[in-house]
């Protein structure tokens, strides 16, 4: 009977210690909100393997009439349709505006640079298209939402492409 009481007491102490550690670590870990300068200072996680992708970036950069002077990051979303066939959507936007209103692209797979502009990579980032250099930084897109503010309308201009066996075809613009 005394042994059972000691065992229960030890279990309770262990449980309390675990709860204290969990609560303490959760409270003490503060999430960092990265800005565009932070992103620019972080080494790229990927490099382009398929040179056809440079045409996507060139299209974005050469169509400045669709963008604002404050736009500072390229978003690249890739969906693999079949072997060697990809659909690509890309836009130039303001990093903070993107973070605040981020569409449901799933997890950030990494980032790289094109003409000193950060390129955020989403979707099917395959070995056919990119070489992975390192794992992406966690929390790069974290944004603490302010309560009570109305949602913003966020409709960037997307240039759409189809990449089939290294042949890049423009599929037009979407809003």
N, C-alpha and C positions, 0 to 999 in steps of 0.2 A: 504494500500500500504506500509506503514511504517512497519506494522506487518510482511508482507511477506518478506521484506528486512531483518528484524531481524531474522526471522526463517531461511532464507537461510544462513545468516551469522553464526548463531548457528550451522547449519548442517555442514557448511564448517569447522568451528573450531573443531567440534567433529570428522569429517572425518580426518582432519590433525592430531589431537591428536592420533587417532587410527593408522594411518599410521606411525607416529613417534614411537609409542610403538612397533609395529610389526617390523619395521626396526631396532630399537635399540636392541630388544631382539634377533633378528636373528644374528646381528653382534656381540653381546657380548657373545653369547653362543659358547664356543669352545668345539669341540668334543675331547674326550680323546682316545688315542690309547693305548689299554691294551696290556701288554706283558704276557708271560707265568707265571712270578712270581706274577703278579697281579691276574691272574686267580687262581693260587694256594692259594692265600690269601683270596679269596672270599668263603664264606660258600656255601656248596652244596645246590642246589635247589630241588634235588630229591634223593631218596634212592631206592635201588632195592627191589622190592616186590617179583618178580618171580626169584627164585634162579637159574633157568636154564641159566639166562643171564651171570652168573659168568663163565660158560664154554666158552662163546664168548670171554671174557676178557682173560681167560687162554690161549685160542688158539692164540690170538694176541701176548701175552707176550712170549709164548713158541716158536714162529716162528721168532725170532730175525734176522735170515738170510735175511729176506725180508726188513729189516728196517735199518735206519742209527742211529748212536749213538746220534745224535742231535734230534731225534724224541722224542717229549715230551707231546703229547696229543693223546688220543684215540677218534676217531670219530665214533659215533653210529647212523646209520640211520635205522629207523624201519617203515615198511609199513604194515598196517593191511589189510589182504586179506579177512578174514571172521571171524566169532566169534571164538576166541581162536587160530586163524591161522595168523602168522606174517612172513614176510620175513625181514631178517636183513642183513645189510651190515656194516662191521666195518673195520677200519684201524688204524694204529699207524702212526702219521705224525708229522712234525714240525709245531708248532702253527702259527708262522709268515708266513711260506710258505702256509699253509692252508688258512689263512686270505687273503693273496695276490691273491690266485687263487681259491677261494672257489667255489666248484661246486654249482649248483642250488638245494640246499636241502630245500629251504624255510627258514622259521624263526627258529632261535635257540630256542628250547623249554626249555633248562635249562642245568645244568651240575652237575656232581657228581664226585666222586673219586674212583679209584680202585688201590690199592697198591700205593697210593700217586700220581698216574697219573690222571690228569683231564680227564674226559670223557664228550665230548660235545654231547648233545642229540638233534636229529633232527627227524622229521616225526611224526608218530603216537605214542606219548608217553602217553599210556593209564593207567588207574587206575589198570588194571590187572597186569601190568608189574612194575610200579613205584608208589612210594608214593611221592606226591608233598609236599615239605617242605616250599618253598617260591617261589615268582615270580623270573624269571631270571633277571639278571642285563641288562639293556638296553645298547646297543652300545658296547657290549663285543667284537664283531667281526668287529667293525669299523676299516677301513684301508684307509688312505688318499693315493689315487693312484697318482703316479708320472707320469706326462705327458711326452711323448716322449720315454719312455722305451718300448722295445719290450716285448711281452707277454712271460712268461715262460711256458715250457711244464710241466704240473703237472699231473702225472699219478701214484697215489699211488696204492699199492697192497691192494685189498679188500678181506676179508674173508666173504663168504656169507653163511647164515644159513636159515633154515626154523624152526620156532617154532610152533608146533602144539600140543595143549593140554598139555603143559609143557614138551614135548619131543623135544629136540633140535637136529636137523639133519644138518650136514655139507653139503653145496652145492658147495664147492670148492672155488677156488681163481679166482679173475678177476683183470684185470689191467686197 
